[in-house]
Amino acid sequence: MEIARALHVDLTSGVVAEARRPLGELAFALRSDWEAEGDTNPGRVVRRSGVQAAELRHHYFVLLWCFERIWHGYRVITRDSVLGLGAGKEFASMLGWHVRNWSQDLPAIKQALETELGKIHDGDSAQALAELGDAVLTDADIRMMRSRLGEMGLRPVGEPAWWVG
């Protein structure tokens, strides 16, 4: 479980925690505007955030790259026939809510950044988050996220398998 612990620390501290703060604030502002107005101008929300769009894009990738590391660590743990026994479930439990929340927030963040900066080329890293979500999310998480993203007219980043099913 040392790999899982180290990856959890990576996600919840240091530069990743620093990246999560402005992204979380942006996600909250986007969600609040959407709930208040039923629609929003994502570019306006980015400009109102007080953080340059290019810096927010940097933070977006810092977080995605962390999820990419977590996905590869999860695969190492769950494929180990000795150490992986039961560790995958514990790791999934430890990470599930992070994956759920960011899988729900990142599509709106990406859309907002693209309105300001143009196309975000996040394919490989976004795919890692999608595959992690496919592995660790519960059916209840998936139903909630499908509903929420559908209401907002958003598609998840990375096109996870749970989106299609």
PASEBA-1860 file (N, C-alpha, C; in nm, 3 decimals):
! residues 165
1> MEIARALH> 0.082/-0.121/0.000/0.000/0.000/0.000/0.086/0.126/0.000 ~ 0.217/0.111/0.004/0.303/0.229/0.003/0.286/0.308/-0.127 ~ 0.270/0.239/-0.240/0.249/0.309/-0.367/0.120/0.390/-0.358 ~ 0.013/0.331/-0.309/-0.116/0.400/-0.297/-0.104/0.521/-0.205 ~ -0.038/0.504/-0.093/-0.021/0.616/0.000/0.057/0.729/-0.064 ~ 0.166/0.697/-0.132/0.248/0.799/-0.197/0.169/0.873/-0.304 ~ 0.089/0.801/-0.381/0.010/0.866/-0.485/-0.101/0.953/-0.426 ~ -0.158/0.909/-0.314/-0.258/0.991/-0.246/-0.194/1.120/-0.193
9> VDLTSGVV> -0.076/1.108/-0.138/-0.003/1.227/-0.091/0.025/1.320/-0.209 ~ 0.065/1.263/-0.322/0.091/1.343/-0.442/-0.033/1.423/-0.480 ~ -0.149/1.361/-0.476/-0.274/1.427/-0.514/-0.317/1.534/-0.415 ~ -0.286/1.515/-0.289/-0.344/1.602/-0.184/-0.245/1.702/-0.124 ~ -0.125/1.712/-0.178/-0.029/1.806/-0.121/0.059/1.865/-0.231 ~ 0.146/1.954/-0.192/0.246/2.009/-0.283/0.187/2.085/-0.400 ~ 0.254/2.072/-0.516/0.213/2.148/-0.634/0.075/2.107/-0.683 ~ 0.037/1.984/-0.661/-0.096/1.941/-0.706/-0.203/2.009/-0.619
17> AEARRPLG> -0.181/2.015/-0.489/-0.276/2.085/-0.402/-0.283/2.233/-0.440 ~ -0.168/2.291/-0.475/-0.166/2.431/-0.518/-0.245/2.449/-0.648 ~ -0.239/2.351/-0.736/-0.314/2.358/-0.862/-0.463/2.337/-0.839 ~ -0.496/2.252/-0.744/-0.637/2.222/-0.717/-0.713/2.343/-0.664 ~ -0.646/2.429/-0.587/-0.716/2.543/-0.528/-0.778/2.635/-0.633 ~ -0.703/2.692/-0.728/-0.768/2.780/-0.825/-0.864/2.705/-0.918 ~ -0.836/2.579/-0.946/-0.928/2.501/-1.029/-1.058/2.475/-0.955 ~ -1.048/2.445/-0.827/-1.168/2.425/-0.746/-1.251/2.552/-0.736
25> ELAFALRS> -1.184/2.665/-0.720/-1.256/2.793/-0.715/-1.323/2.823/-0.848 ~ -1.255/2.793/-0.958/-1.314/2.814/-1.089/-1.434/2.721/-1.110 ~ -1.420/2.596/-1.072/-1.531/2.501/-1.085/-1.652/2.547/-1.004 ~ -1.628/2.595/-0.882/-1.737/2.645/-0.799/-1.806/2.764/-0.865 ~ -1.726/2.857/-0.920/-1.784/2.975/-0.985/-1.863/2.935/-1.109 ~ -1.811/2.842/-1.187/-1.882/2.795/-1.306/-2.014/2.729/-1.268 ~ -2.009/2.644/-1.165/-2.129/2.575/-1.118/-2.230/2.675/-1.064 ~ -2.184/2.771/-0.987/-2.274/2.871/-0.928/-2.342/2.954/-1.035
33> DWEAEGDT> -2.267/2.998/-1.137/-2.326/3.074/-1.246/-2.427/2.990/-1.322 ~ -2.391/2.865/-1.349/-2.483/2.778/-1.423/-2.612/2.756/-1.344 ~ -2.599/2.731/-1.213/-2.718/2.708/-1.131/-2.803/2.833/-1.118 ~ -2.740/2.950/-1.110/-2.814/3.075/-1.095/-2.881/3.116/-1.225 ~ -2.814/3.094/-1.338/-2.863/3.144/-1.465/-2.912/3.034/-1.559 ~ -2.883/2.908/-1.527/-2.916/2.799/-1.617/-2.824/2.794/-1.737 ~ -2.739/2.890/-1.748/-2.640/2.898/-1.855/-2.532/2.992/-1.804 ~ -2.419/2.990/-1.866/-2.313/3.078/-1.821/-2.222/3.113/-1.937
41> NPGRVVRR> -2.150/3.218/-1.921/-2.045/3.255/-2.015/-1.914/3.211/-1.950 ~ -1.864/3.093/-1.987/-1.747/3.040/-1.917/-1.624/3.130/-1.927 ~ -1.609/3.198/-2.040/-1.494/3.289/-2.054/-1.501/3.403/-1.954 ~ -1.621/3.454/-1.933/-1.639/3.563/-1.836/-1.604/3.514/-1.695 ~ -1.642/3.391/-1.664/-1.611/3.335/-1.532/-1.460/3.322/-1.514 ~ -1.390/3.278/-1.619/-1.243/3.269/-1.612/-1.184/3.407/-1.589 ~ -1.228/3.506/-1.665/-1.173/3.642/-1.651/-1.201/3.698/-1.513 ~ -1.318/3.667/-1.457/-1.356/3.715/-1.324/-1.277/3.647/-1.214
49> SGVQAAEL> -1.217/3.530/-1.244/-1.147/3.452/-1.141/-1.023/3.522/-1.087 ~ -0.966/3.613/-1.165/-0.846/3.682/-1.120/-0.719/3.604/-1.149 ~ -0.731/3.487/-1.211/-0.615/3.406/-1.247/-0.610/3.401/-1.399 ~ -0.493/3.424/-1.455/-0.478/3.420/-1.600/-0.517/3.283/-1.655 ~ -0.584/3.283/-1.769/-0.629/3.157/-1.830/-0.511/3.064/-1.857 ~ -0.399/3.117/-1.900/-0.281/3.032/-1.927/-0.231/2.965/-1.799 ~ -0.238/3.036/-1.688/-0.198/2.977/-1.560/-0.297/2.868/-1.518 ~ -0.426/2.892/-1.540/-0.527/2.790/-1.509/-0.507/2.666/-1.595
57> RHHYFVLL> -0.469/2.686/-1.722/-0.440/2.571/-1.809/-0.322/2.491/-1.753 ~ -0.221/2.561/-1.705/-0.107/2.493/-1.642/-0.155/2.408/-1.524 ~ -0.237/2.466/-1.438/-0.291/2.393/-1.323/-0.375/2.273/-1.366 ~ -0.452/2.291/-1.472/-0.534/2.183/-1.528/-0.445/2.063/-1.562 ~ -0.333/2.090/-1.628/-0.244/1.981/-1.665/-0.169/1.924/-1.545 ~ -0.134/2.005/-1.448/-0.070/1.952/-1.326/-0.162/1.848/-1.262 ~ -0.290/1.878/-1.254/-0.386/1.785/-1.195/-0.406/1.662/-1.284 ~ -0.423/1.682/-1.414/-0.438/1.566/-1.503/-0.316/1.475/-1.498
65> WCFERIWH> -0.197/1.532/-1.496/-0.076/1.450/-1.492/-0.068/1.371/-1.362 ~ -0.118/1.429/-1.254/-0.122/1.355/-1.128/-0.217/1.236/-1.140 ~ -0.334/1.257/-1.199/-0.427/1.145/-1.218/-0.366/1.040/-1.311 ~ -0.284/1.083/-1.405/-0.215/0.988/-1.492/-0.119/0.902/-1.410 ~ -0.044/0.964/-1.321/0.046/0.887/-1.232/-0.034/0.791/-1.144 ~ -0.147/0.838/-1.093/-0.231/0.754/-1.008/-0.283/0.635/-1.086 ~ -0.328/0.657/-1.210/-0.379/0.548/-1.291/-0.271/0.441/-1.311 ~ -0.151/0.483/-1.342/-0.043/0.385/-1.363/-0.008/0.314/-1.233
73> GYRVITRD> -0.010/0.385/-1.121/0.013/0.321/-0.992/-0.097/0.222/-0.957 ~ -0.221/0.260/-0.987/-0.335/0.170/-0.963/-0.319/0.041/-1.043 ~ -0.277/0.055/-1.167/-0.256/-0.064/-1.252/-0.145/-0.152/-1.196 ~ -0.037/-0.093/-1.148/0.072/-0.171/-1.089/0.021/-0.248/-0.968 ~ -0.053/-0.179/-0.882/-0.104/-0.242/-0.759/-0.199/-0.355/-0.792 ~ -0.296/-0.330/-0.878/-0.399/-0.432/-0.903/-0.349/-0.549/-0.987 ~ -0.239/-0.532/-1.057/-0.185/-0.643/-1.137/-0.085/-0.729/-1.060 ~ -0.048/-0.686/-0.942/0.045/-0.764/-0.860/-0.032/-0.875/-0.791
81> SVLGLGAG> -0.002/-0.999/-0.825/-0.081/-1.112/-0.774/-0.064/-1.134/-0.624 ~ 0.040/-1.080/-0.565/0.060/-1.096/-0.422/0.017/-0.970/-0.348 ~ 0.077/-0.858/-0.382/0.049/-0.734/-0.311/-0.087/-0.674/-0.349 ~ -0.136/-0.707/-0.469/-0.260/-0.648/-0.517/-0.385/-0.706/-0.457 ~ -0.374/-0.818/-0.388/-0.493/-0.881/-0.330/-0.557/-0.788/-0.227 ~ -0.673/-0.738/-0.259/-0.746/-0.649/-0.168/-0.699/-0.505/-0.171 ~ -0.578/-0.480/-0.217/-0.525/-0.343/-0.218/-0.599/-0.256/-0.319 ~ -0.640/-0.316/-0.431/-0.711/-0.239/-0.533/-0.840/-0.179/-0.481
89> KEFASMLG> -0.915/-0.255/-0.401/-1.040/-0.203/-0.344/-1.014/-0.089/-0.246 ~ -0.911/-0.107/-0.165/-0.877/-0.001/-0.068/-0.831/0.125/-0.141 ~ -0.748/0.106/-0.242/-0.699/0.219/-0.322/-0.817/0.289/-0.390 ~ -0.908/0.212/-0.448/-1.026/0.269/-0.513/-1.111/0.347/-0.413 ~ -1.125/0.295/-0.294/-1.202/0.364/-0.190/-1.137/0.495/-0.151 ~ -1.005/0.494/-0.140/-0.930/0.612/-0.100/-0.938/0.721/-0.207 ~ -0.942/0.682/-0.334/-0.937/0.777/-0.444/-1.073/0.811/-0.505 ~ -1.172/0.727/-0.481/-1.299/0.739/-0.551/-1.361/0.878/-0.550
97> WHVRNWSQ> -1.368/0.940/-0.434/-1.436/1.069/-0.430/-1.356/1.176/-0.503 ~ -1.222/1.167/-0.501/-1.140/1.262/-0.577/-1.167/1.248/-0.726 ~ -1.168/1.124/-0.773/-1.192/1.096/-0.914/-1.332/1.141/-0.952 ~ -1.431/1.111/-0.870/-1.568/1.152/-0.898/-1.580/1.304/-0.907 ~ -1.529/1.375/-0.809/-1.543/1.521/-0.808/-1.472/1.586/-0.926 ~ -1.349/1.543/-0.952/-1.276/1.606/-1.062/-1.328/1.561/-1.198 ~ -1.379/1.440/-1.208/-1.441/1.397/-1.334/-1.565/1.479/-1.363 ~ -1.629/1.527/-1.260/-1.747/1.612/-1.276/-1.708/1.757/-1.303
105> DLPAIKQA> -1.601/1.806/-1.239/-1.564/1.947/-1.252/-1.476/1.978/-1.373 ~ -1.389/1.887/-1.411/-1.294/1.917/-1.518/-1.359/1.946/-1.654 ~ -1.471/1.883/-1.691/-1.531/1.920/-1.820/-1.570/2.068/-1.828 ~ -1.626/2.122/-1.721/-1.663/2.264/-1.721/-1.539/2.353/-1.722 ~ -1.437/2.311/-1.648/-1.311/2.387/-1.647/-1.249/2.387/-1.785 ~ -1.246/2.271/-1.848/-1.189/2.261/-1.983/-1.265/2.349/-2.080 ~ -1.397/2.343/-2.076/-1.479/2.426/-2.164/-1.448/2.574/-2.144 ~ -1.438/2.615/-2.018/-1.409/2.756/-1.988/-1.272/2.796/-2.041
113> LETELGKI> -1.173/2.711/-2.021/-1.039/2.742/-2.071/-1.036/2.748/-2.223 ~ -1.109/2.658/-2.288/-1.110/2.659/-2.434/-1.177/2.783/-2.490 ~ -1.271/2.842/-2.419/-1.333/2.965/-2.467/-1.233/3.080/-2.466 ~ -1.135/3.072/-2.379/-1.035/3.177/-2.367/-0.906/3.147/-2.445 ~ -0.869/3.020/-2.455/-0.737/2.985/-2.508/-0.740/2.902/-2.635 ~ -0.855/2.855/-2.675/-0.863/2.764/-2.788/-0.853/2.620/-2.740 ~ -0.843/2.530/-2.834/-0.845/2.385/-2.806/-0.739/2.346/-2.703 ~ -0.782/2.267/-2.606/-0.692/2.209/-2.506/-0.659/2.067/-2.553
121> HDGDSAQA> -0.534/2.039/-2.575/-0.490/1.908/-2.624/-0.448/1.822/-2.504 ~ -0.545/1.755/-2.447/-0.523/1.680/-2.324/-0.548/1.530/-2.341 ~ -0.555/1.483/-2.464/-0.599/1.347/-2.494/-0.541/1.237/-2.408 ~ -0.410/1.222/-2.403/-0.351/1.109/-2.331/-0.373/1.121/-2.180 ~ -0.353/1.239/-2.125/-0.372/1.256/-1.981/-0.519/1.244/-1.943 ~ -0.606/1.300/-2.026/-0.749/1.290/-1.999/-0.794/1.144/-2.007 ~ -0.734/1.069/-2.099/-0.769/0.927/-2.112/-0.731/0.851/-1.986 ~ -0.618/0.886/-1.924/-0.578/0.820/-1.800/-0.680/0.846/-1.689
129> LAELGDAV> -0.730/0.970/-1.677/-0.834/0.999/-1.578/-0.960/0.920/-1.610 ~ -0.996/0.912/-1.737/-1.115/0.837/-1.777/-1.102/0.690/-1.738 ~ -0.987/0.631/-1.764/-0.967/0.490/-1.732/-0.964/0.468/-1.580 ~ -0.909/0.563/-1.508/-0.911/0.554/-1.362/-1.056/0.559/-1.313 ~ -1.135/0.649/-1.371/-1.277/0.657/-1.336/-1.350/0.528/-1.366 ~ -1.321/0.468/-1.482/-1.383/0.341/-1.517/-1.353/0.234/-1.412 ~ -1.234/0.242/-1.353/-1.191/0.140/-1.257/-1.243/0.163/-1.116 ~ -1.257/0.288/-1.073/-1.283/0.311/-0.930/-1.421/0.370/-0.898
137> LTDADIRM> -1.494/0.419/-0.995/-1.622/0.482/-0.964/-1.732/0.379/-0.939 ~ -1.820/0.413/-0.849/-1.935/0.327/-0.819/-2.048/0.357/-0.917 ~ -2.144/0.268/-0.924/-2.261/0.290/-1.009/-2.335/0.417/-0.970 ~ -2.343/0.444/-0.840/-2.410/0.566/-0.792/-2.334/0.690/-0.838 ~ -2.200/0.687/-0.830/-2.118/0.798/-0.879/-2.146/0.824/-1.027 ~ -2.149/0.718/-1.103/-2.166/0.728/-1.248/-2.303/0.786/-1.281 ~ -2.408/0.738/-1.217/-2.543/0.792/-1.241/-2.549/0.941/-1.209 ~ -2.490/0.979/-1.096/-2.492/1.119/-1.056/-2.415/1.205/-1.157
145> MRSRLGEM> -2.298/1.159/-1.200/-2.218/1.238/-1.293/-2.283/1.246/-1.431 ~ -2.340/1.138/-1.478/-2.409/1.142/-1.607/-2.521/1.245/-1.604 ~ -2.596/1.244/-1.496/-2.706/1.338/-1.483/-2.654/1.482/-1.481 ~ -2.556/1.507/-1.397/-2.504/1.642/-1.381/-2.441/1.696/-1.509 ~ -2.355/1.615/-1.571/-2.291/1.659/-1.695/-2.395/1.676/-1.806 ~ -2.492/1.586/-1.810/-2.599/1.597/-1.910/-2.678/1.725/-1.894 ~ -2.711/1.760/-1.771/-2.785/1.884/-1.745/-2.708/2.006/-1.795 ~ -2.576/2.001/-1.779/-2.492/2.115/-1.817/-2.449/2.108/-1.965
153> GLRPVGEP> -2.489/2.002/-2.034/-2.452/1.989/-2.175/-2.304/1.963/-2.195 ~ -2.240/1.896/-2.099/-2.096/1.870/-2.106/-2.069/1.723/-2.126 ~ -1.956/1.694/-2.186/-1.907/1.557/-2.200/-1.787/1.542/-2.107 ~ -1.768/1.425/-2.049/-1.653/1.406/-1.960/-1.521/1.414/-2.037 ~ -1.414/1.452/-1.968/-1.284/1.452/-2.033/-1.238/1.308/-2.050 ~ -1.174/1.281/-2.162/-1.117/1.149/-2.186/-1.213/1.044/-2.236 ~ -1.342/1.076/-2.248/-1.441/0.980/-2.296/-1.435/0.846/-2.221 ~ -1.463/0.846/-2.092/-1.460/0.720/-2.016/-1.567/0.623/-2.062
161> AWWVG> -1.540/0.496/-2.041/-1.637/0.393/-2.080/-1.769/0.412/-2.007 ~ -1.767/0.460/-1.882/-1.893/0.478/-1.808/-1.986/0.578/-1.874 ~ -1.934/0.666/-1.960/-2.018/0.765/-2.025/-2.106/0.701/-2.131 ~ -2.054/0.601/-2.198/-2.124/0.540/-2.312/-2.231/0.442/-2.266 ~ -2.204/0.369/-2.159/-2.290/0.258/-2.116/-2.423/0.288/-2.073
END
